[in-house]
Amino acid sequence: GAVVSQHPSRVICKSGTSVKIECRSLDFQATTMFWYRQFPKQSLMLMATSNEGSKATYEQGVEKDKFLINHASLTLSTLTVTSAHPEDSSFYICSLKSPSRGGTYEQYFGPGTRLTVT
Amino acid sequence: AQTVTQSQPEMSVQEAETVTLSCTYDTSESDYYLFWYKQPPSRQMILVIRQEAYKQQNATENRFSVNFQKAAKSFSLKISDSQLGDAAMYFCAYRRSNTGNQFYFGTGTSLTVIP
């Protein structure tokens, strides 16, 4: 079954408005979650790493004031795109870092959210 | 910085045949993990196979196997007995060690399976 859910799966918003995307861990408590962005026919680019109870770590070039990340609990992280513009239109994917088992861990990806800014 | 290169933007294979997708990477680390992920039209990323760099034996998962050449920094994916459901975008990915968080993804190879 699904390990990670994202809501909404698709969202269309007007330029200048804010949009919140939720990422939920369904199977375990995730202390670390990741947010990726994927443009059409391109690879996944890591935007930020979200740790429960602390501030997110953003990758170089990602505006932290534009992409607000809140890892409020061990099962929920949210990405808010503030004052969205058409160039923010993209596919946003979250992933979870599973608990370590035998010294190893997996990353599970959510189904993604398609954001279209008009 | 780590980079992952997939030199084949598109590949096609006849159903039931075998296809190999190429991936090379650049790293100065000795301990790392390599992955192949599949992204079908649904856009859900699915782990196909993983390889620990310290293991010399190539990983296999049913019809999927890898050819890991550590010295050459090459990590190709072989799909045997290709099926229509194998059609997808395939991404090669690198992660530094087991404590590393960040995945570095290649640009992907779009695989078409011809009936």
Chai-1 contact restraints between the chains, C-beta under 6 A:
chainA,res_idxA,chainB,res_idxB,connection_type,confidence,min_distance_angstrom,max_distance_angstrom,comment,restraint_id
A,S43,B,F105,contact,1.0,0.0,6.0,A-B,restraint_1
A,S43,B,T107,contact,1.0,0.0,6.0,A-B,restraint_2
A,S43,B,G108,contact,1.0,0.0,6.0,A-B,restraint_3
A,L44,B,F105,contact,1.0,0.0,6.0,A-B,restraint_4
A,L46,B,Q102,contact,1.0,0.0,6.0,A-B,restraint_5
A,T49,B,N101,contact,1.0,0.0,6.0,A-B,restraint_6
A,T104,B,N98,contact,1.0,0.0,6.0,A-B,restraint_7
A,F109,B,M45,contact,1.0,0.0,6.0,A-B,restraint_8
A,P111,B,Q44,contact,1.0,0.0,6.0,A-B,restraint_9
A,G112,B,R43,contact,1.0,0.0,6.0,A-B,restraint_10
